[in-house]
């Protein structure tokens, strides 16, 4: 530990003398060294906002640290818990904590009924979830929550499990995504351990399956799930399911499962309205110890309609007020969005997009519009096609003409390929996001 602290102290001292990166230095001073190995250094951030700011500058951070160390060092950032929370912890505790139980049962401690924001779009689902905890096994069995991405299905399903364990730690609760159930079954068949698999699932007091639509179309998985479902219910247990659509619309789902799923209560959870987005934002801010004015939160909720993007916007704003008032107020939010609106209003031409992509990947415009098929040219060309189609809304034929392609089928292929890469490759997605951000296009 002495070597770690000594290394970090001397590094900060050398950086202070350098005076070339005063802004970055002011943030690095707030970090705590956690671990140092031959290949990496782990640094602790006091809050999520600080980590968010530094996560945007990975290369700059690693270059500075590696330069001082005299060798390549990978930098990992983690959020460290406040020491205040540990002062009252008992020295000895042989009983499993709720945190231990949550981990073992697949639950996440951050999801609870208390921090679930309720409005007209989800109040039926919220009431049904609470009713299930009060009448486990005989009220709404199964409970099926369905809706689009980011509407709160998983939060509610997890909150049910948390509530049950908080009131009775002896209850057998398990949360798993549909693909996890599938993978575990396949592995148990491969290793000839299906009896253990069945003992794990069939005697539960509560089974929560997230995205249950993933078991559809898999005959062996549906067969096993059917018997698992029946076993749990027959022993007085509860089943809670989430899906992106109602059971009646899940393709390739066996009729007997469809019948079982429809035998309880099915609730449609709608996307959050303005009031709910505002409430979600205020809850997120409180959880991360970020101070924000209510009027400022309302502006954000009005501008950002995707509930999952709310947290990212909150952290982006917080990174801009770090070192200042450290409070997100009306002025900072208006400035943040007015700048974005000004950039959107400005006429961005297809040529702007083309030049930005070429600049990012260091290729010539003439090469991108030419016949070159080398990988360092083809990928930027496909990204340009994707951006012009998805964000700029150009017609396929217009994109083909602009980039001097023979026909628009090349554009279709490019858009499909980039869409697949964005889903599979997080690093690639980060590159495209950087290009989009520099153009101030919406994603």
N, C-alpha and C positions, 0 to 999 in steps of 0.2 A: 504493500500500500504506500510505503514511503517513496519507493521508486516512481510509482504512478503519480503521486502528488508533486514530487520534485520535478518530474518531466513536464507536467502541465504548468507549474508555477514558472519554470524557466522559459517555457514556450511563450507564455503570456508576457513575460518580461522582455523577451526579444521582440515580440510583436509591438509592444508599447514603444520601444526604441525606434522601430522601423518607421512608424507614423504614415505608412502608405495605405493602410486600410482602417481608418479611424472608426467608421460606422460598424464594420464587421467586428472590430475589436471590442466595441461597447457591448455587443451581444455575446461574444465568446467569454467575456469576463463573468457572465452569469451562469456559465456551465460548470458542472461538477464532474471531475474524472471518475469513472466507474470501473473501467477495466482496460488494461494495456497488454497486448500480446505482440508477437513478431509480425502479425499481419494486420491488426486492427486496433483502434482505440474506441472505447464506448464512452460517450459523454451524456450526462444527465441534464435534462432541461427542467426548469421549475414549473413550467406550464406548457400547455399544448400550443399556445400562440407562438412562443419562442421556437419550439420545434418546427412549427409550420414555416416560420420565416427562414430558418436555416436549411430546411429540407428543399427549399427552392434554389439553394446555392451549393449543391453537393460537390461539384468540380472545384469551385473556388476554395471551399473549406478543405477538401482533401489535398489540394495542391499546396496550401499554406502549411498544413500539418506535416505532410510528407517532406516538404522542403526543409523544415526544421529538423525532422527526424533523420534525414539523410537517406531515407528509403521509402518505398511505397507503403503507405498506411491507409487502410480503409477506415472511414469514420462512420460509426453507427450512433444514432441519436435515440434516446429513450426519455420518457417523462418519468421523473422520480417522485415518489409520494412525499408529502410533507411530513417532517419528523414529528410534528405536533400530534399527528394521529396515532403515533406509536407509544406515546408517553404513558398512557394508561393501560397498555396491553399487559396482561399477566405474564409473569416470568415462565410459568408452566401451564400448559393447557393440553390435556390429553384427549379432550373431546373434539371431534371434527367441527370446524367452524362452518358457518353457512357458505362462506366462500369456497371451502373444500367441497361441500355438497353440490354447489352450483357447477363447479368444474367437472366433477365426476358424472353429473347427470346431463351434461351438455348445455346447461343454462348459462346465461351471461348476467352478471350482477347489475349491469346498468339498466336492464329492462324491468320495470315495475309498474303497478297500477298508479302509484303516486306521481310518477313523472310522465304519464301518458296524457297528452293533451286531448280533451274531448270537445267535439262540436257536433253539429247536426249530421256531418258526413260519416261519423263513426260511432255515434252514441249507442246505437243498437248493438253493435259488436262489443262495445265496452260493457254494457249492461249484461249481455249474454255471458261474457267471459267471467264477470264477477259472480253471476248466478251459478256457473259451473263450479267455482271454488266453494260455494256454499252448499252445493248439492252434488258432490262428486259421484259420478257413476249413474245418477238417475235424472239429472236435469240436462236436457239437450245433449244426448249421447248418440252419435258424435256431434261435436260442434265443429262446423266447417266455416272458416273465414276465408273469403276470396276477394281479390281485387288486384289492381295493377301494382307496379313497383313503387315502393316508398310510401304506401298508404298506412302502414302500421300493423299489418297482419302478424308479422313475426314478433313485434313488440308485445302485442296482446297475448299471443300464444305463450311466449316466454314468461310473461307476468303471471299467467295462471300457474305455471309450474313453480315459480318463485313463491307465490302466495301459499301454495300447499305446503311447501317445505318450511316456510317461516312459521307455520302453525303446527306442523307435525313432521319432525325430521325423520320419523320412522317410515313415512310413506315412500313407496318405491316409484320414483318419477324418472322419466327419461325423455329427452328432447333430441331429435335427429332429423336432418334433412332427408328427403326421399332418396337421394342418390347414395347417402350413407347407408341407409337400410339395404339398398340394393347391393352395394359393395361388400357389406358385412355378410350378407347371405351368400354371395358368390364365393367369398373367401372361406366361409364355413363349409361349403360344399367341397371346395378344393382340398381343404385340410381335414375333411371328414369329421367336422366338429359341429354339425347341425344341432345335436342335443344341447350343447352349451348355448348356441345362438337362441334356441327356443326358450331355454330357462331364463335367459336375459330379458326377453321381450314379453313372454306370454303371461307372466305373473305380476305385471306392473299395476300399480294403482292409477297411474296416469301416463299415457303415451302421447307425445306431441310429435307429429310428423310435419315438417315444413316443406312446402312445394311437393305435395303428394302426387302431383301430376307426373312426376318423373318415373313413377313405377308403372305407368301405363305402357302397354305394348310389350311387357316382359312377362311371359307366361309363368315361369317358375317363381318370379318375385311376387306376382299378383296372387298366386296360389298360396304362398307362405303368408303373405300379408292378410289374406282372407281368414286363415286359421288363427293368426295372431290377433286380429280384430275380434273374432268370435270368442277366443279364450279370455281376453281382457274383459270384455263386456259381460261374459257369463260369470266371471268371478267378482263382478261388481265394480270393475275398474272403468276409467274414463278415457275416451279417445278424442283428441283435438287435432284437426287437420287444417293446413292452410294451402291455398292453391291460387293460381292466377286466373282461374275461371270456375264456374259452378260445376259440380259433378256431372250434370247433364250434358256439359259441353266438352268434357275431357275425352279426347279421341283415344281409341284403342283401349279404353278401360272396360274390364269385364262387367257384364250386366249385374252379376251378383254383388260386385264391389260398389257399382254405381247405386244399387238399391240400398246397400248398407250405409253408404255415405249420405244418401238422401233421407235416411230414416230418423235423423235428429233435427238439428236446426242449421240452416245454411244462411249466412249473413254476407251481404255485399257491402264492402267497405270502399267508399268513394274517395277520390283524391281530396286532399285538404283544401278547404276554402281559405279566404283571406284571414279570417279571425283565427282559424286553427294554425295557419302558418305563422302568424304573429306569436301565438302561444308557444308553439314548438321552438321558435327562435329564442324566446325569453327563457325557456327551460334549458336549452342548450347553453345559453350564456351563463346561467346560474351554475350549471354543472361544471363549467370550465373556469369559473371565477372571473368572468369577463363582465365588466360594467357596461350597460347599454341603456340609453334612454328609450322609453316606450315609443315615443314618436319616431325615433330612429328605426326601431324594430318594425314599425308599421310600414315605413318606406321600403325597407328590405323585403318584407312579406309581399308588398304590392309589386315589386320589380321581379322577384324570384318566385316562380310558381312551382318549381320542382322541389319537393320537400327535402330530397337528399342533397340538393345543391345549397340549401339554406346554411348548413354547417360550414361548408367550404367558403361561402360568402362572408359569414361571420368571422372566420379565422383570417380571411384575406383583409378584411377591414381592421381587425385587431392588430395584425402585423404592421399596419400603416400608422397606428397610434402608439405603438410600443416606443418607449423612451420619451413620450410626451405626456399628455394628460392620462393616457392609458384608459380612457373612457370613450366609448363609441357614442358620439352625440349627433345631433341633427346636422350640424355643419359638415362633419366628416363624411356622413352617409350621402348627403346631397352632392358633395364634391365628387365622391366615388362614382355615383351613378350618372351625374351630369357629364363627367369626362367620358364615360362609356357611351352615353347617348350622343355626345358630340362626334365621337369616332364612328358611331353607327350611321349618323346622319350624313357624314362625309361620304361622298360617292366613291366607293371602292370598286375599281374596275377589275375585270379578269386579268389584266396586265399586272395590277398590283399584287394579286394572288400569285401569279406566275413568278414575278420577281422575288417575292418574299420566300417562296419555296426554293428557288434557285440560290438565293443568298444563304438560306439555312443549310443547304446541302452542298454549297460551293460548286455548283455546276452552271454552265452557260445556258442562257435562254435559247440560243441557236441549237444547242445540243438537245434540249428538251423538246423543241419543235421539229427536230430532225429525225433521222431514221435509226439513230444509235439504239442498240439493244443491250448495252452493258448494264449490269445491275445498279451501278452508281447513278445511272441516268433513268432507267426504267422505273425504279421505285419513286423518285421525286415526281416523275411524269404522272404516275398513277395517283399519287397524293394530290397533285394539282387537279386532276380530273375529279377526284372524290370531293375536294373542297368546293370546286365550281358547281358540282351537282348537289351536294348535301347542304352547304351553307349559302352558296350564291344562287342556287335554284335555277341554273341555266339548263336549257334543254340538252338532251344527249347529242343531238345533231349540231347544236351550237358549240358544244365543248369540242367535238371532233373537228369541226371546221377551224376553231380557234387554235387548236394544237396541231393542225395539219395532219389529222389521221384520216385514213381512207373511208371508214364508216364508224357508226356509233356503237357497234358491238364491242369494240376495244374499250370504250368508255364503260359499258355495262360490266365487262370483266374486271376492269380496274376498281370500280366502286365496290363490287362484291368482295374482291380480294382485300381491299383496305378495311372494309367492315369486319372481315374475319380476323385480320391482324390486330385491330383495335380491341377485339374481345379477348384474344389469346395472349397478346404481348403487352404487358404494362409499360415497359420501357418505350416501345414504339408509340403507344398511346400518349405518353408524356411528350414525345417529340412533336406529334401532331397538335397536341394541346398548346404547346409553346408557339407554334406557327399561328394557330387560331387566335391565341391571346394577343399576339403581336399585331394581328389584323383587326382585333376587337370584333370578331364575329362571334355569334352565340353558338354554343354547342349543346 
